[in-house]
Amino acid sequence: MLPRCWAVLGGRAVPAAASAVLGSRCQWRPAHLRLLLNPVAQAQGRQPAFSTTCVKCSKNRRLRQKRIISERKLTRYFVDHRRVRVVGGQGGGGGHSFHSEPRKIFGGPDGGNGGDGGHVILKADRQTKSLSSVLPFYQGVHGERGGSKNCYGANGACVYVKVPVGTLVKEDGKVVADLTQDGEEYVAAYGGAGGKGNHFFLSNENRAPTLFTPGEPGQDRVLHLELKTTAHAGLVGFPNAGKSSLLRAISRARPAVAAYPFTTLNPHVGIVHYQDYEQVAVADIPGLIKGAHQNRGLGMAFLRHIERCHFLLYVVDLSVSHPWTQLQDLKYELEQYKKGLSERPCVIIGNKIDLAESRINLPLLKERVEDRVIALSALRGDNLEELFLHLRELYDAYVKTEQSRGQNPVKW
């Protein structure tokens, strides 16, 4: 006989309060009672993990919010250099057998040839933006061995490696391939040829050959992959000039922005959309310093990304004294890195026009330069329409020039 404060639940004697909470249809668990009867656990706000077999006792499942990933973590895996060893698949060996069946004992040799090994192929893919997904070693699939009854072995499958558009393939310091178009392929390592079966060596002089050859090994190479960002326009400027803020303002790219130099350590590509569905790719190149062509600062590691840009956007900080000297230094570094790079079509963007010092330096800058100057504020979004219009003019001029040469312009 149990007192009134106790009840029977699941064949066990439990407190009546616990019985009312758990319900008669729930599966009884000792963990439930330990939490209910423990005053310390109740004081800490811990709730028992009730069984979900009853609606009344099902625990409250809150939607888990996705963890916010910082911009640093989103961009730290950018890789523009990779050393890769590629080995083609080995060819299958030739078969060695003799045909034999009733009333035809000496049927002769019937060993088939082995299959060829698979190739390792580099394929340019527009969706791939970095070499971080490229592994240090690739090998093609081996070919199968030749079988009896003159059955040839199957060829090994090819291994495709996706690389970004604009990847240079070098071997021993020499450029062997330049993948600049989407879907372009380069056979990095050929697979070995399959071996010959004993049927191949059948002749009038030798009616029962026992000779067969093994498959040849695949090609073994060590390649260096180097990525040069392929974009229509390139933002060139010194650190803290506002290049990343400008790219945020005109596109959906989200490079890191902070009030200290070299915030951008990796190139970012933003897409500017127009109403006629044309898309202009703008690359944010990390900040340059004096002596960058001598590999100072970030140096040549990112100067090569400017080499693929068809027109340049010089971003100048108008708030500093003598902003026209920044433009002279930038063009000098580009010219020292590659002759003729500073002579490409360009526009000068005077950033931070919202500051008082910038309004004083703007007319002085226009007097000392011959190129067009567009004054704007990337922080407030002032005068971005003029930049959009001039950027489209540069893009249309580039498309007409490529079409007049009989070449296909780069499309995004």
PAKE-532808 format. One line per field, with one value per residue (C-alpha): x, y, z. Coordinates in Angstrom, 3 decimals. Layout:
<recs>
X X / ...
Y Y / ...
Z Z / ...
</recs>
This chain:
<recs>
X 0.000 / 1.639 / 0.995 / -0.955 / 2.211 / 3.423 / 2.094 / 2.872 / 4.330 / 5.783 / 5.809 / 7.873 / 6.968 / 7.501 / 6.343 / 2.930 / 4.389 / 6.766 / 3.925 / 1.899 / 4.808 / 5.943 / 2.486 / 1.216 / 2.195 / 5.841 / 8.665 / 9.990 / 13.663 / 15.744 / 17.410 / 14.060 / 13.524 / 17.073 / 16.567 / 13.110 / 14.188 / 17.494 / 16.944 / 20.418 / 19.642 / 16.341 / 18.092 / 20.537 / 17.684 / 18.425 / 15.462 / 15.070 / 15.538 / 12.015 / 11.087 / 9.559 / 6.996 / 4.455 / 3.556 / 3.120 / 6.601 / 8.517 / 11.360 / 11.369 / 13.518 / 14.790 / 16.043 / 19.805 / 21.203 / 24.040 / 27.370 / 28.473 / 31.797 / 34.085 / 35.283 / 38.833 / 37.923 / 36.029 / 39.062 / 42.033 / 41.962 / 42.769 / 45.719 / 47.327 / 50.369 / 50.406 / 53.015 / 51.402 / 52.803 / 50.760 / 51.226 / 49.361 / 47.728 / 49.749 / 48.709 / 47.316 / 49.467 / 48.824 / 46.955 / 48.606 / 46.274 / 45.596 / 42.239 / 40.987 / 37.575 / 36.234 / 37.481 / 39.748 / 42.478 / 45.208 / 43.210 / 46.203 / 46.927 / 43.999 / 45.457 / 44.132 / 45.923 / 45.819 / 43.948 / 45.610 / 46.108 / 44.011 / 45.265 / 45.396 / 43.716 / 43.600 / 40.309 / 39.552 / 36.329 / 34.621 / 33.118 / 36.549 / 38.148 / 41.213 / 43.807 / 43.032 / 41.010 / 43.901 / 45.648 / 49.442 / 49.227 / 47.029 / 47.261 / 45.228 / 43.311 / 45.276 / 44.225 / 42.949 / 44.821 / 43.952 / 41.841 / 41.384 / 39.343 / 41.043 / 39.322 / 40.988 / 41.373 / 39.363 / 41.068 / 41.617 / 39.359 / 40.792 / 41.139 / 39.955 / 41.355 / 39.354 / 41.458 / 40.404 / 40.278 / 43.582 / 45.830 / 49.377 / 50.986 / 54.761 / 57.356 / 60.974 / 60.235 / 58.756 / 55.097 / 53.587 / 49.901 / 47.753 / 44.118 / 42.275 / 38.917 / 36.195 / 36.260 / 39.773 / 41.721 / 45.364 / 46.645 / 49.070 / 50.147 / 49.460 / 48.583 / 50.776 / 49.972 / 48.578 / 50.721 / 50.412 / 48.900 / 50.418 / 47.899 / 49.675 / 52.878 / 51.224 / 53.052 / 53.706 / 57.047 / 55.669 / 52.213 / 52.190 / 53.846 / 54.224 / 55.512 / 53.422 / 54.407 / 53.460 / 51.800 / 53.883 / 54.016 / 52.255 / 53.927 / 55.317 / 55.621 / 55.945 / 54.020 / 53.732 / 50.307 / 50.139 / 46.872 / 46.519 / 43.130 / 41.190 / 39.022 / 37.984 / 39.056 / 41.623 / 41.576 / 45.116 / 46.152 / 48.183 / 47.078 / 44.079 / 43.088 / 39.594 / 39.726 / 37.918 / 35.245 / 34.721 / 34.350 / 31.764 / 29.844 / 29.644 / 29.293 / 28.282 / 31.860 / 32.679 / 36.408 / 37.589 / 37.688 / 39.628 / 41.510 / 45.008 / 47.257 / 47.225 / 43.729 / 43.288 / 45.802 / 44.127 / 42.605 / 38.823 / 36.654 / 33.316 / 30.727 / 28.996 / 25.569 / 23.856 / 20.247 / 21.072 / 22.507 / 26.094 / 28.526 / 31.829 / 34.358 / 36.354 / 39.352 / 40.504 / 44.287 / 46.060 / 47.755 / 51.098 / 53.999 / 57.105 / 59.499 / 56.771 / 58.431 / 61.453 / 59.233 / 58.832 / 55.686 / 53.329 / 55.425 / 55.171 / 52.906 / 49.981 / 51.366 / 50.784 / 47.028 / 47.000 / 48.640 / 45.378 / 43.172 / 42.138 / 41.672 / 42.723 / 41.008 / 43.542 / 42.154 / 43.735 / 43.157 / 42.246 / 42.573 / 46.395 / 48.699 / 49.826 / 47.578 / 48.925 / 52.232 / 50.394 / 49.354 / 52.915 / 54.291 / 51.634 / 52.288 / 56.016 / 55.660 / 53.427 / 55.796 / 58.791 / 56.989 / 55.884 / 56.503 / 53.315 / 51.166 / 50.647 / 49.506 / 46.313 / 42.945 / 42.308 / 40.339 / 41.428 / 39.094 / 39.485 / 38.134 / 37.049 / 35.496 / 33.344 / 36.349 / 37.217 / 40.824 / 39.666 / 37.621 / 40.702 / 42.969 / 40.462 / 40.970 / 44.722 / 44.669 / 42.670 / 45.201 / 48.172 / 46.762 / 45.484 / 43.214 / 39.624 / 39.122 / 35.973 / 35.532 / 33.382 / 32.921 / 32.928 / 31.767 / 28.662 / 28.096 / 28.354 / 28.747 / 28.830 / 26.586 / 29.346 / 31.698 / 29.142 / 28.676 / 32.387 / 33.096 / 30.563 / 32.221 / 35.586 / 33.992 / 32.246 / 35.495 / 37.262 / 34.575 / 34.774 / 38.564 / 38.516 / 35.858 / 37.783 / 40.783 / 38.666 / 38.919 / 36.235 / 36.069 / 36.083 / 32.526 / 31.369
Y 0.000 / 3.235 / 6.625 / 9.249 / 11.103 / 8.045 / 6.337 / 3.340 / 4.129 / 1.492 / -1.048 / 1.252 / 3.307 / 6.977 / 10.226 / 11.434 / 14.717 / 12.825 / 10.655 / 13.715 / 15.246 / 12.126 / 10.874 / 7.346 / 6.755 / 7.796 / 5.349 / 5.423 / 6.276 / 6.491 / 9.639 / 11.429 / 10.710 / 11.634 / 15.091 / 15.524 / 14.440 / 16.363 / 19.892 / 20.983 / 20.174 / 22.036 / 25.056 / 25.115 / 25.184 / 21.774 / 20.101 / 16.370 / 14.901 / 13.491 / 10.841 / 11.995 / 9.205 / 11.512 / 14.943 / 16.357 / 15.264 / 16.033 / 18.423 / 21.843 / 21.711 / 25.170 / 25.930 / 26.031 / 29.195 / 28.846 / 29.873 / 33.175 / 32.699 / 35.693 / 37.222 / 36.218 / 32.542 / 32.821 / 34.128 / 32.509 / 29.421 / 31.286 / 29.536 / 30.749 / 28.401 / 24.632 / 21.974 / 18.833 / 15.456 / 13.712 / 10.099 / 8.440 / 5.090 / 1.973 / -0.097 / -3.558 / -6.584 / -8.792 / -12.050 / -15.481 / -18.355 / -21.022 / -21.907 / -25.403 / -27.016 / -30.451 / -31.650 / -28.618 / -29.245 / -27.192 / -24.006 / -21.734 / -18.661 / -16.439 / -14.012 / -10.463 / -7.155 / -5.142 / -1.859 / 1.542 / 3.499 / 6.583 / 10.150 / 12.954 / 16.000 / 19.569 / 21.263 / 24.956 / 25.481 / 28.833 / 27.841 / 27.099 / 30.259 / 28.939 / 26.187 / 25.138 / 22.132 / 20.774 / 17.851 / 17.383 / 14.018 / 12.531 / 9.207 / 7.846 / 4.578 / 1.493 / -0.499 / -4.056 / -7.151 / -8.906 / -12.024 / -15.280 / -15.747 / -12.649 / -10.368 / -6.999 / -5.380 / -2.257 / 1.112 / 3.024 / 6.014 / 9.520 / 11.642 / 15.248 / 17.953 / 21.187 / 24.346 / 28.012 / 29.890 / 31.692 / 28.904 / 28.701 / 25.254 / 25.276 / 22.514 / 23.267 / 26.989 / 26.835 / 27.516 / 24.428 / 25.438 / 28.500 / 27.717 / 30.972 / 29.681 / 27.857 / 24.134 / 24.212 / 21.010 / 20.023 / 16.461 / 16.678 / 13.009 / 10.379 / 6.855 / 3.930 / 1.707 / -1.746 / -4.837 / -7.309 / -10.753 / -13.935 / -13.876 / -10.776 / -12.753 / -15.518 / -16.081 / -18.823 / -19.519 / -19.624 / -21.204 / -21.445 / -18.296 / -17.984 / -14.434 / -11.599 / -8.093 / -6.169 / -2.773 / 0.369 / 2.752 / 6.081 / 9.437 / 10.893 / 14.690 / 17.382 / 20.533 / 23.957 / 25.573 / 29.348 / 31.273 / 34.671 / 36.177 / 36.762 / 39.867 / 42.752 / 45.522 / 45.661 / 47.961 / 49.257 / 51.393 / 51.753 / 50.212 / 51.889 / 53.669 / 52.178 / 49.470 / 46.851 / 49.344 / 50.315 / 46.690 / 46.198 / 49.207 / 48.199 / 44.403 / 41.628 / 40.699 / 40.981 / 41.462 / 42.311 / 46.031 / 47.518 / 50.688 / 49.279 / 48.499 / 45.198 / 44.232 / 42.465 / 39.635 / 37.759 / 38.948 / 39.225 / 39.336 / 41.157 / 41.156 / 44.369 / 43.604 / 45.741 / 45.798 / 44.174 / 41.159 / 42.108 / 41.381 / 43.143 / 41.423 / 43.743 / 42.346 / 43.824 / 43.508 / 43.743 / 47.056 / 47.844 / 49.772 / 51.389 / 48.721 / 46.139 / 45.172 / 44.170 / 41.809 / 44.184 / 43.954 / 41.517 / 42.101 / 40.037 / 37.509 / 39.765 / 41.928 / 39.008 / 39.230 / 42.716 / 41.325 / 39.666 / 42.754 / 44.486 / 47.943 / 49.415 / 51.470 / 53.509 / 54.183 / 57.298 / 58.557 / 62.237 / 62.939 / 62.668 / 65.437 / 65.412 / 62.538 / 62.792 / 61.334 / 58.086 / 57.765 / 58.319 / 55.704 / 53.158 / 53.525 / 53.279 / 49.975 / 48.521 / 49.601 / 48.119 / 44.817 / 44.559 / 47.026 / 48.566 / 47.551 / 51.152 / 52.196 / 50.155 / 51.947 / 53.318 / 55.722 / 57.480 / 57.132 / 59.774 / 58.119 / 59.627 / 62.763 / 63.083 / 64.431 / 68.142 / 67.612 / 65.674 / 68.573 / 70.745 / 68.188 / 67.207 / 70.270 / 70.016 / 66.371 / 67.155 / 69.799 / 67.424 / 64.333 / 63.834 / 60.836 / 61.091 / 61.538 / 60.300 / 61.593 / 59.408 / 58.093 / 54.314 / 54.612 / 56.702 / 55.606 / 59.097 / 59.434 / 55.695 / 56.163 / 57.940 / 55.040 / 52.504 / 54.381 / 54.806 / 51.194 / 50.085 / 52.296 / 50.661 / 47.202 / 47.943 / 49.251 / 46.060 / 43.858 / 45.723 / 45.481 / 41.716 / 41.141 / 43.192 / 40.912 / 37.828 / 36.714 / 35.944 / 38.404 / 37.028 / 36.640 / 36.101
Z 0.000 / -1.197 / 0.375 / -1.561 / -2.584 / -4.491 / -7.624 / -9.798 / -13.240 / -15.555 / -12.768 / -10.553 / -7.496 / -8.300 / -6.702 / -7.783 / -9.007 / -11.270 / -12.489 / -13.443 / -15.319 / -17.120 / -18.027 / -18.160 / -21.791 / -21.504 / -21.267 / -17.732 / -17.478 / -14.306 / -15.646 / -15.559 / -11.874 / -10.929 / -12.393 / -10.871 / -7.403 / -7.465 / -6.064 / -7.188 / -10.826 / -10.558 / -9.060 / -11.999 / -14.489 / -15.973 / -17.671 / -17.978 / -21.445 / -21.659 / -24.160 / -27.437 / -27.516 / -25.852 / -27.138 / -23.650 / -22.617 / -25.791 / -25.122 / -26.654 / -29.773 / -30.589 / -34.050 / -34.049 / -35.519 / -37.978 / -36.609 / -38.048 / -39.826 / -39.803 / -43.050 / -42.193 / -42.098 / -45.356 / -47.255 / -45.574 / -47.797 / -51.013 / -52.684 / -55.905 / -55.925 / -55.903 / -56.591 / -57.996 / -58.956 / -61.647 / -62.707 / -65.533 / -65.031 / -65.822 / -68.802 / -68.227 / -69.005 / -71.994 / -71.594 / -71.839 / -72.657 / -75.301 / -76.701 / -75.960 / -76.501 / -77.483 / -80.872 / -81.012 / -78.508 / -80.143 / -80.772 / -80.639 / -78.517 / -77.551 / -74.969 / -75.525 / -75.174 / -71.957 / -71.602 / -71.687 / -68.479 / -67.764 / -68.246 / -65.679 / -67.231 / -65.913 / -66.749 / -66.294 / -64.369 / -63.925 / -60.565 / -59.064 / -57.690 / -55.871 / -56.020 / -52.443 / -53.638 / -55.741 / -54.060 / -54.174 / -55.963 / -58.697 / -60.509 / -63.376 / -63.191 / -64.265 / -67.290 / -66.884 / -67.923 / -71.158 / -70.835 / -72.680 / -75.872 / -77.322 / -74.802 / -74.487 / -71.087 / -70.292 / -70.527 / -67.306 / -66.625 / -66.907 / -63.774 / -64.200 / -61.940 / -61.827 / -61.720 / -61.877 / -65.146 / -65.591 / -64.291 / -65.618 / -65.763 / -65.452 / -65.605 / -64.703 / -64.873 / -68.402 / -69.185 / -70.805 / -70.691 / -70.043 / -69.247 / -69.949 / -71.204 / -69.326 / -70.168 / -71.624 / -70.936 / -70.729 / -70.466 / -67.566 / -67.613 / -70.270 / -69.253 / -70.246 / -73.213 / -72.576 / -73.033 / -75.914 / -75.409 / -76.807 / -79.653 / -80.984 / -81.543 / -83.608 / -86.914 / -89.448 / -87.833 / -84.290 / -84.059 / -80.260 / -78.884 / -75.150 / -75.244 / -73.807 / -72.649 / -69.492 / -69.577 / -69.780 / -66.804 / -67.021 / -67.463 / -64.231 / -63.978 / -61.330 / -62.268 / -60.692 / -60.930 / -60.727 / -60.661 / -62.299 / -61.560 / -64.760 / -64.362 / -66.571 / -64.207 / -61.432 / -58.396 / -57.893 / -54.958 / -51.814 / -48.508 / -46.828 / -50.043 / -49.819 / -52.491 / -50.424 / -49.351 / -52.980 / -54.048 / -51.313 / -52.561 / -56.235 / -55.912 / -53.541 / -52.680 / -48.999 / -48.464 / -44.973 / -44.133 / -41.220 / -40.285 / -40.683 / -43.688 / -45.576 / -44.491 / -47.827 / -48.127 / -50.983 / -54.251 / -54.316 / -57.437 / -57.403 / -60.180 / -61.278 / -62.790 / -65.423 / -66.595 / -69.952 / -68.072 / -68.798 / -65.975 / -65.361 / -63.075 / -60.802 / -58.883 / -55.582 / -55.629 / -52.231 / -51.559 / -53.161 / -51.675 / -53.085 / -54.292 / -54.919 / -58.222 / -56.120 / -54.133 / -51.189 / -49.118 / -50.799 / -53.903 / -57.045 / -55.367 / -56.303 / -59.088 / -61.442 / -60.788 / -62.329 / -65.473 / -66.626 / -66.095 / -69.315 / -67.770 / -64.436 / -61.743 / -59.772 / -56.285 / -54.728 / -51.194 / -51.561 / -47.839 / -47.831 / -48.925 / -52.568 / -53.742 / -57.300 / -56.105 / -55.295 / -58.908 / -60.136 / -57.761 / -58.729 / -62.450 / -61.848 / -59.973 / -62.691 / -65.446 / -63.666 / -63.236 / -66.869 / -69.626 / -71.003 / -68.020 / -66.899 / -70.399 / -70.339 / -70.352 / -66.902 / -64.744 / -61.559 / -58.589 / -55.906 / -52.786 / -49.434 / -50.965 / -47.832 / -45.915 / -45.849 / -46.955 / -50.015 / -51.361 / -51.281 / -53.000 / -55.726 / -58.031 / -57.515 / -58.610 / -61.767 / -62.767 / -62.574 / -64.310 / -67.831 / -67.233 / -66.100 / -62.350 / -60.614 / -57.062 / -54.816 / -51.315 / -50.979 / -47.364 / -48.070 / -51.663 / -53.147 / -56.938 / -57.648 / -60.691 / -62.594 / -61.868 / -63.108 / -66.388 / -67.070 / -66.108 / -68.713 / -71.323 / -70.660 / -70.856 / -74.169 / -75.643 / -74.548 / -76.145 / -79.462 / -79.487 / -78.904 / -81.536 / -84.103 / -83.492 / -84.041 / -80.392 / -77.862 / -74.956 / -71.420 / -70.122 / -66.552
</recs>
